Amino acid sequence: MSAAAELFSRTWVRWLLVAIAVVALAVLPLILPEFANQTLARIGVFAVAVLGLNVVMGYAGQVSLGQIFFVGIGAYVTAYGVQQDWNIVLVFVLSILIPGIMGLLIALAAARLGGLAIAMVTIALPIIGVPLAKRMAEVTGGSQGLSSRFSDSPWPALYNDQWQLYLVIIIGGIVFLLTRNLVHGKYGRAFAIVKSNEAVASSMGISPYRYKVLAFTVAALIGGVAGFLYMVVVQYTSPETMSFGHSITLLASMVIGGAASIVGSLLGGAYYVLVPQLTNLIDPNLTALLQGALLLLVLFVLPGGLVSLPRVIARARRGGRRDPGPAGTPPTSPTRSASEQTVAEGTNTERQDQA
């Protein structure tokens, strides 16, 4: 074990890093400019969305191409509730429960399928959701969408962008903590067994169907949280929010950040927000091309996503430190253990006595 790994394995070091991270998250919104706060808040929103997709695909191994649908439902519920002057706590609860119930009902039917069939079911969600949102104009605002302003700072000392970032940090942090406990506990172990081999899971008394439904439902609940946070930051939603293109970008973000990884979800959220901004600065007409090239590069160089980069670097450094020995040195035969030498010496002595 290296010195760095031994240092980070100590409990006090981990708690110190956690304390530093908490202090940084508390101070940064107060010193960063408005644009930086808004960008970080959007990264947090889509990191939560990628986290939900990671639960069902990364940890449980089930194909889901409709996660953005639940994000859109959560955003619509939030916008509608605010416009109807509902209590904001009630709005928050409904923005989570309604996508979760929808995800549960869909999972009860789709989880019995497998492979491409389950992918087709989830693909249909954003494809159906967009025209449905346009037709239900009295609830969704039709093609024009809904806007709601409810996340202004309650204190004069805080600007709106600072308050919104604090809301994303607090709510998103709780969601990440709860999800980490879920995937690192008995449910996470069951997800891993179902992902690797459903027959083995059944032989161990683990119901693949039950845990597939659970994974889809948890992903939908987290999608609802992301939808609520989306309205906190963007304060506007439309049918375009749940389009199939956004669903594919969300999937690419999970792959690039790192599947089955909590940190990978954060990196995926950063990819979802930052890469389109950077590619637009280069050439807006080449945005899709540059994003596709980056996705292929990561898949070939870092199949485990950006989260695997430290492991790849450490492996490369260990490989470079190995000394192959001087050229021309003949290979040495393996040495025998002490017990083997003792047995051989005893055999030679017996042969000499017989002679």
ABEGO torsion letter per residue (X at the ends): XBAAAAAAABAAAAAAAAAAAAAAAAAAAAABBAAAAAAAAAAAAAAAAAAAAAAAAAAAGBBBAAAAAAAAAAAAAAAAAAAAGBBAAAAAAAAAAAAAAAAAAAAAAAAABBEAAAAAAAAAAAAAAAAAAAABAAAAGEAAEBBBBAABBABAABBAAAAAAAAAAAAAAAAAAAAAAAAABAAAAAAAAAAABAAAAAAAGBBAAAAAAAAAAAAAAAAAAAAAAAAAAAGBBBAAAABAAAAAAAAAAAAAAEBGBAAAAAAAAAAAAAAAAAAAAABAAAAAAAAAAAAAAAAAABAAEAAAAAAAAAAAAAAAABBAEBBGBBBBBBBBBAAAAAAAAAAAAAAAAAX
